[in-house]
Amino acid sequence: MTTNIPTGVMASGSNPSPIEAGYEATSDWDEQSVASSTQSLTESIMEHIYENGRRYHRKSKDQYLLPTDEKEQDRLDIVHHLHLELLGGNLTVTKFEEDPPNVLDCGCGTGIWALDFGDVHKGSEVIGLDLAPIQPGWTAPNVKFELDDLEKKWTYPKNHFNFIHSRHLVMSIRNWSRYLQQMYKHTAPGGRIEISEHTNDRWWCDDDTMPEGSAVPAYWRAVLPCYEKLNMNVGLRGDDYRRLVEEAGFEDVNLHSFKIPIGMWARDRRLRRLGGIVAESTITATESYALNLLTSVGGMPVDDAKKLINAAVATISDPKQHAYYFEYFITARKPVQPVVV
Ligand SMILES: C[S@@+](CC[C@H](N)C(=O)[O-])C[C@H]1O[C@@H](n2cnc3c(N)ncnc32)[C@H](O)[C@@H]1O
């Protein structure tokens, strides 16, 4: 299948080659409103609460642990920018010969991907769906936002969407099999899906620049038991997602893996640029992912949690640490003549 992936940044095989370090970076990284809803919009669905200096969506705080405030929304938009850089300016790995008529963006966040997709594909009707009302009130005529829970039974018609997009829901979806089965049921025969996920249970390092005794392993040692307590499987790898997509019934399943540096330490210019964007987002991502988790689930006092998070960020932000993570893209198609619809 043809894809939009630019050459030079993809990790291949199960043991991809190391990223060559060589750039001496400095410590600064230089270089209410939803249009519609499938639920009745009661007051409570619009409410937020404030805790430990962050804002959370009241109705889903125990279900989805990340904040919804401006700081988090800015982070989501930086990550969108990262993906555009990664995919050479494209919104997807999947290539379209014509605009897919009905498109769903699952867990759309600020709605930035849905709006961009609607802009590029004027012939598509795009729905961005999320638990939390953090999408803009104004939208393009072919883009609308809905509030709903992807883990509940989907209310859309069967065989409806020609393209379903799902990005960074590792903290959102508890039951991936069920999620993908629902995705399959609501994809039109011959329709396509694309899932992108990142690793979320460790950071890697190939050259011992991130020592065992540093703040980073301590951070993961505190965070991982909290995920376990919640029964959240944050350790899925690209091959796991691929298998789950295949098991749901999709065909032409392709996995594209990227090894992405955290920080501007790579010799390669393109990777260095990506690493700079990642570093920028990691500064706030670490708190977004871990503060509520460590305090509410782990029972850690807020000051201790902040200290741990800040130490991990400082360590990972040090350009002498050659840390990286993986980003996976899985593309697939529902058979034109599905055995089960
Ligand atoms: C990390 S953000 C990713 C946002 C967006 N996909 C992007 O890439 O910019 C995860 C989003 O999923 C939403 N979410 C979490 N659990 C959900 C669920 N069960 N149903 C619908 N949306 C959910 C959150 O509110 C949040 O906006």
PDBQT file of the ligand as one rigid body, heavy atoms in Angstrom, charges set to zero:
ROOT
HETATM    1  C1  LIG A 401      -4.344  12.413  24.650  1.00  0.00    +0.000 C 
HETATM    2  S1  LIG A 401      -5.840  13.124  24.091  1.00  0.00    +0.000 S 
HETATM    3  C2  LIG A 401      -5.676  12.949  22.318  1.00  0.00    +0.000 C 
HETATM    4  C3  LIG A 401      -6.526  13.940  21.568  1.00  0.00    +0.000 C 
HETATM    5  C4  LIG A 401      -6.483  13.842  20.037  1.00  0.00    +0.000 C 
HETATM    6  N1  LIG A 401      -6.769  12.506  19.551  1.00  0.00    +0.000 N 
HETATM    7  C5  LIG A 401      -5.168  14.313  19.489  1.00  0.00    +0.000 C 
HETATM    8  O1  LIG A 401      -4.379  13.472  19.037  1.00  0.00    +0.000 OA
HETATM    9  O2  LIG A 401      -4.924  15.527  19.523  1.00  0.00    +0.000 OA
HETATM   10  C6  LIG A 401      -7.084  11.901  24.450  1.00  0.00    +0.000 C 
HETATM   11  C7  LIG A 401      -8.496  12.419  24.259  1.00  0.00    +0.000 C 
HETATM   12  O3  LIG A 401      -9.396  11.311  24.391  1.00  0.00    +0.000 OA
HETATM   13  C8  LIG A 401     -10.553  11.742  25.106  1.00  0.00    +0.000 C 
HETATM   14  N2  LIG A 401     -11.166  10.543  25.710  1.00  0.00    +0.000 N 
HETATM   15  C9  LIG A 401     -10.705   9.838  26.752  1.00  0.00    +0.000 A 
HETATM   16  N3  LIG A 401     -11.494   8.783  26.994  1.00  0.00    +0.000 NA
HETATM   17  C10 LIG A 401     -12.507   8.835  26.078  1.00  0.00    +0.000 A 
HETATM   18  C11 LIG A 401     -13.663   8.033  25.836  1.00  0.00    +0.000 A 
HETATM   19  N4  LIG A 401     -13.911   6.964  26.572  1.00  0.00    +0.000 N 
HETATM   20  N5  LIG A 401     -14.497   8.403  24.854  1.00  0.00    +0.000 NA
HETATM   21  C12 LIG A 401     -14.245   9.514  24.115  1.00  0.00    +0.000 A 
HETATM   22  N6  LIG A 401     -13.157  10.305  24.288  1.00  0.00    +0.000 NA
HETATM   23  C13 LIG A 401     -12.299   9.968  25.262  1.00  0.00    +0.000 A 
HETATM   24  C14 LIG A 401     -10.026  12.752  26.107  1.00  0.00    +0.000 C 
HETATM   25  O4  LIG A 401     -11.025  13.616  26.581  1.00  0.00    +0.000 OA
HETATM   26  C15 LIG A 401      -8.936  13.468  25.295  1.00  0.00    +0.000 C 
HETATM   27  O5  LIG A 401      -9.439  14.587  24.643  1.00  0.00    +0.000 OA
ENDROOT
TORSDOF 0
